Amino acid sequence: MKEGTKLVFVSMLVFYFLLSLFQANIHLPSSPIYLFIVLLAGGLALLVTCPILNFLTIKCNFLTFLVMGTLLLTGVLYLMKMFMVDFAINDFVFEGLRAGSLEIKKFTAPPIVSIVLVSFLSSFLMSVYKELDRKQ
C-alpha cells in the first residue's frame, strides 16, 4: 500500500512536469479538481502497469514497464482529450531549426504525436525511478 501510494504520487508529479513542459499545445484544466483528476488518472495508469504485466505473465522490468506504461498512458491521455472538460491537446507547431549545414523546416504535428511523446517520456522517467528505487 505504501509503495503504491508513493508510486502514484511520484507519477503524478512526473506527469504534471511533462504536461507543463508542453504548455503551447496541451491545455491543462484551470479547476484544481479537474487538474487533480487528470494527474490521478495518469498516476493510476502507471500504477496498474506492473499488475497488468504480471497478469500477462510478463516480468515487470525497465523495458516492459516502459512499453506498457507508454501504451496505457497514450490510451488514458487520448480518452481524456476526448471526454475531459477543459483539457485540450492541440496541434504542435515546430518552428524549424538551423544549425550549420543541418536545417529542419517548419512542420505541424497532430495531437497524437504530443500524446505519444508525453506518454513515452513519462513512462521513461518512471521506469528509471522504479529501477533506482528497487530494493536489492
Beta strands, then each sheet from edge to edge (+ up, - down):
strand 1: 26-27
strand 2: 88-89
strand 3: 92-94
strand 4: 97-99
strand 5: 102-104
strand 6: 107-109
sheet 1: 1+ 2-
sheet 2: 3+ 6-
sheet 3: 4+ 5-
end
